[in-house]
């Protein structure tokens, strides 16, 4: 279990570092954020259909996956910087929009 915990800490640190660097450095933002192409997907939640975005790495896989929780952001968007970073490093990156947020507006 310790190996999984260490991997989680490293991935969390890496995601935070990329996010903050990209937020403040235009060169990094351009390198990671401009070519990302997310696929919009839908998924059920009770009687509702929610929306999200998925970035897939090249190749057939299987690939490890990262599930991004946008917290209380009302408009989480597509997170192209993170999506491009993780997909270019072999990870599937899934960004579901929670009920009442972004593309999953409350019905």
N, C-alpha and C positions, 0 to 999 in steps of 0.2 A: 504494500500500500504506500510505502514511503516514496517509491519511484514515481507513482502516479501523482502524488502530492508535489514532489519537486518539479515534475513536468508542468503541472498546472501553474505553479508559481512562476516558472520561466516564461510560459506562454502569456500569462497575465502581464508580467513585466514587459515583455516584448511588445504586446499590443498597446500598452500605455505609452511606452517610449515612442513607438511609431506615430501614434495619435498626436502626442504633444509636439514632437518634432515637426510633423506635417502641418500642424496648426500654425506654427511660427516661422517655418522656413519654406518660402515659395519654391525653391529648387527641389526640395524633397516632395512637396505637394504635387508638383508637375511630374516628377519621375514616377510616383506611385498612383496618383489620382486621375490622370487624364485618359488612360486607355482601359480602365476597368469597365466591363460590360456585364452588369448584373442581369439576371433573369428574374422577372417578377413571377411569383408563385402564389397560390392560394392554398389554404388549409382550413379544416373545420374546427370550430370551437362551439360545441353545443349546437344551437340552431343557426349560428352565424358562420359566415365565410370570411376569414381574416386573410390579410395579404402580407407578403414579405418579399425579400430579395435574396437570391442565392448566387454566389460566385463559385465557379467550378475551375479546378486546375486542369491543365491539359492532360490527356491520357485517360485510359479506361479505369484506373483505380484497382482496388479500393483505395480511398483516400481518407485520412483522418479529417475530422470535422470540428469546426468551432461554431458554437451557438452564441450570438451576441445579444445581450439584453440591454435595450436602450434606456432602461430606467423610466423616468417620468418625462422624457422629451416628448413634446406634443407632435413635433414634425421630425422624426428620426432620419428621414431621407434614405439614401442608399449607401452611405459610408464608403465612397469609392476608394479612399486612401487605404482603409483597412482591408476592404475586399480585394483590391489589387495586390496588396502586400501578401496576404495570406494565400490567395490562390496562386500567385507566382512562386510561392514556396511550398506548393503541393497540398494545401489544405482546402477543403470545402468550407466556405464562410457563409453562414446563414443568418440573416437579419430579419426576424419576424417582427411585424408591427403589431403591438398589443392592441386589444380592443380599445377603441376611442382615440388611438394615436395614428398619425400618418395616414397610410392607405386603408387602415382598418377602422374607419370612423364608426362611432356607435350608431346603432340602428334603433 
